[in-house]
Amino acid sequence: MTTKQLEDLFTVPILFKDNLAIINDSSSFQNQAQTNDSFSEKWVKLDNESSTEASEDFQKKWVLELYGFKTIDGLKDFLKDKKIIIDAGCGIGYKSAWLAELAPHAIVFGIDYSEAILVAANRYKPISNLYFFRADIANLPFKPSTLDFILCDQVIHHTENPRKTYEHLSSLLSGDGKFACYVYAKKALPRELVDTYFRTATHKFTHEQMWQFSDQLTELGKTLTDLNVKFNCPDIPALGIKGGEYDIQRFIYWNFLKCFYHPQWTKKENDSCNFDWYSPSNAERYSADEYKVWANELNLKIDFFRSEEAGHTSIVSK
Ligand SMILES: C[S@@+](CC[C@H](N)C(=O)[O-])C[C@H]1O[C@@H](n2cnc3c(N)ncnc32)[C@H](O)[C@@H]1O
């Protein structure tokens, strides 16, 4: 893409130094500022201290499954006519790099509001069709109707007003553009109460206290997983607890407390996953109907919808 074509995408001049532009690096909303700070801490620590290959592979498989692409070829085929792509809330950019690799004909922009963007730009400097910028995805400088594919994976619920962010992003879709987005699902009542409590309680935690807490949650997750105990739980509708056979770790995880543990991940990756859940102040959860309403109110076509215990994924178009 020529510099002129690149400039034409934006409403204001954007100054890229190599592959990176800083458009906005601070928020006037207290919760968004805290959320940015929390992700800066998570990603920079993760990048410095651990290999992320296992969790990145896990995440890519998750994208293929949850958005219905099924295989890498399925995703490649989907991307073949998409020229301008954004990875909205890209963290350290491994999904942006993946999209740039699968769609070499396209320009991909990875965007994040935290310091993760610096890690991303540094990591993926050699990829010529990939750019990064630091900005709020609720207020992007693209001209309307310019984007052919928006991936917003596990991000929108961290923005100050997720519904408004959704509306903004969908306004940037080109005529044939597709918008793939994942939001957290509401879970059983005890888990929601604990999660809601931590959205404000963590304001008082230092990063060190938060890592300590995350370490304790990983330890609990591992201990419960190692027990390898399964049992049958009755349906308890008043608490939103679904009956059936559970592994004890999954039972606690889904219904009471996020004590994540994945045996193939490094200690830091497991801790980061728990940190990521309890640290940010902004982390809204939705029922499938609450999420679908957004697309319906904006007259968007829902091309794909899938609900899981952890979240809802959709692909919509104009
Ligand atoms: C759970 S991570 C997901 C990262 C990546 N999409 C992935 O799937 O690995 C959420 C990311 O959203 C970013 N984020 C939160 N609010 C944002 C906003 N308003 N604008 C841009 N990025 C935001 C955070 O900094 C963080 O890197």
The ligand as an ORCA input file, in Angstrom:
! r2SCAN-3c Opt
* xyz 0 1
  C      -8.075     -9.923     27.202
  S      -7.017     -8.916     26.229
  C      -7.279     -9.608     24.621
  C      -6.137     -9.371     23.692
  C      -6.245    -10.028     22.314
  N      -7.406     -9.584     21.587
  C      -6.276    -11.518     22.438
  O      -7.298    -12.111     22.076
  O      -5.270    -12.092     22.870
  C      -7.892     -7.384     26.148
  C      -7.085     -6.271     25.484
  O      -7.969     -5.174     25.213
  C      -7.241     -3.969     25.411
  N      -8.201     -2.884     25.620
  C      -9.058     -2.684     26.648
  N      -9.804     -1.586     26.456
  C      -9.402     -1.064     25.272
  C      -9.800      0.081     24.523
  N     -10.772      0.896     24.948
  N      -9.190      0.316     23.340
  C      -8.195     -0.503     22.892
  N      -7.787     -1.611     23.557
  C      -8.386     -1.880     24.737
  C      -6.370     -4.260     26.606
  O      -5.294     -3.351     26.717
  C      -5.953     -5.706     26.329
  O      -4.735     -5.781     25.652
*
